Amino acid sequence: MSEAHAPGARGPEGTIPLAVPNIGDLERRYVLEAVESGFVSSVGPFVAEFERRFAERVGAKHAVACSTGTAAIHIGLILLGVRRGDDVVCSDFTFVGSVAPIAYLGARPVLVDSEERTWNLDPALLAEELERRARVGEAMPKVVEVVHALGQPADLAPIVEVCERFGVAILEDAAESLGSGWSTGPLAGRQTGTVGAVGCFSFNGNKIATTGGGGMIVTDDDELAARARHLTTQAKVADVGYLHDEVGYNYRLTNLAAGLGLAQLERLDEFVGAKHRIAARYDVAFADLPLVLPPRLAGLDATYWLYSVLVPETDGRGRDELLGHLSERGVGARALWRPLHLQPPYAGAPVVGGTVGQALFERGVSLPCATELTEADQDRVVRAVRSFFS
Ligand SMILES: *Cc1c(COP(=O)(O)O)cnc(C)c1O
């Protein structure tokens, strides 16, 4: 998303970048160690260490590293038994990487809208849809894929309740929400990605922690973890010459990438702290403006991975006018995700609701929030935003 700018660098003409990786000495040290060890590919000590420490960090029993977040979701759906012709519920308001793996499997996405409170999957709409299916005798979706968009946890407890009631598995797309979780209610103390049967993370260059490109599958189920490991390594049977007992995938993370990831993981608290500080400063600076600020909900602890605001439509001046205004002032802002039901490959998918996600897209603007954003640069962003309304 934000990879138009070189890591750590300023954009053209001193543009303040939206979000760029934070790569320091620790990252350099681990990557160099991987290079010098000769283990640069998918065998090597950093992969296992990254998996072990990641599982520990998020509070899952197992973590299996993958080449991308999209690959993690693809394998996650296979683990949960998704096959051709199945329905899979997916949040409508999300990045396209959430849904493509459903299509890879020949399954049909059923797109459920967001709620205004969290900007994430609406538990009431999901309950209506599953209750409707039960009433008319329509097959249940195989999986409900819940996205925690922009670092904001979904209101997952009622989703868990309704999915348990109808026997539907949950896959959490936590690609954008590493470091976020719940602090009150039935899920108190849990982190996003560890509640559903399977959770998937991404370490793409724009995420809060990066491996250049990479992903992670987490689960508490021993068998699912073993199967994930098998499927991501070409379904190769150990110790038997080139025997592959099912169709597998070449989805393993490289040791080089895992070295980078381990360093980023060790700095995750620093990154989350920076995102919180940036979000808190924006919240104060914009408190009197006619903007909708990102959700702040007791017990749903967001990272504010991508600090985003909603622009009111006044005098025909909305999102595009604000984006243009900021661009002219060297501020690298960006629109939010176009909901999946407006994406050509998924235009025919059933939609439940559809107006909240669309409004987020039509009104949403993400503002610079790189973990290395200086207060002086943030003040420049604030002045640019305020001058739009004056
Ligand atoms: C980034 C992202 C993905 C895909 O991850 P990649 O590592 O880029 O393949 C999936 N879902 C969401 C919500 C994402 O933001």
PDBQT file of the ligand as one rigid body, heavy atoms in Angstrom, charges set to zero:
ROOT
HETATM    1  C1  LIG A 401      -1.924  -7.134   3.898  1.00  0.00    +0.000 C 
HETATM    2  C2  LIG A 401      -3.201  -7.867   4.062  1.00  0.00    +0.000 A 
HETATM    3  C3  LIG A 401      -3.384  -9.182   3.589  1.00  0.00    +0.000 A 
HETATM    4  C4  LIG A 401      -2.400  -9.886   2.720  1.00  0.00    +0.000 C 
HETATM    5  O1  LIG A 401      -1.133  -9.977   3.224  1.00  0.00    +0.000 OA
HETATM    6  P1  LIG A 401       0.139 -10.059   2.213  1.00  0.00    +0.000 P 
HETATM    7  O2  LIG A 401       1.256 -10.388   3.137  1.00  0.00    +0.000 OA
HETATM    8  O3  LIG A 401       0.260  -8.723   1.566  1.00  0.00    +0.000 OA
HETATM    9  O4  LIG A 401      -0.157 -11.166   1.246  1.00  0.00    +0.000 OA
HETATM   10  C5  LIG A 401      -4.572  -9.817   3.870  1.00  0.00    +0.000 A 
HETATM   11  N1  LIG A 401      -5.553  -9.218   4.555  1.00  0.00    +0.000 NA
HETATM   12  C6  LIG A 401      -5.428  -7.964   5.020  1.00  0.00    +0.000 A 
HETATM   13  C7  LIG A 401      -6.544  -7.376   5.794  1.00  0.00    +0.000 C 
HETATM   14  C8  LIG A 401      -4.263  -7.233   4.754  1.00  0.00    +0.000 A 
HETATM   15  O5  LIG A 401      -4.166  -5.970   5.173  1.00  0.00    +0.000 OA
ENDROOT
TORSDOF 0
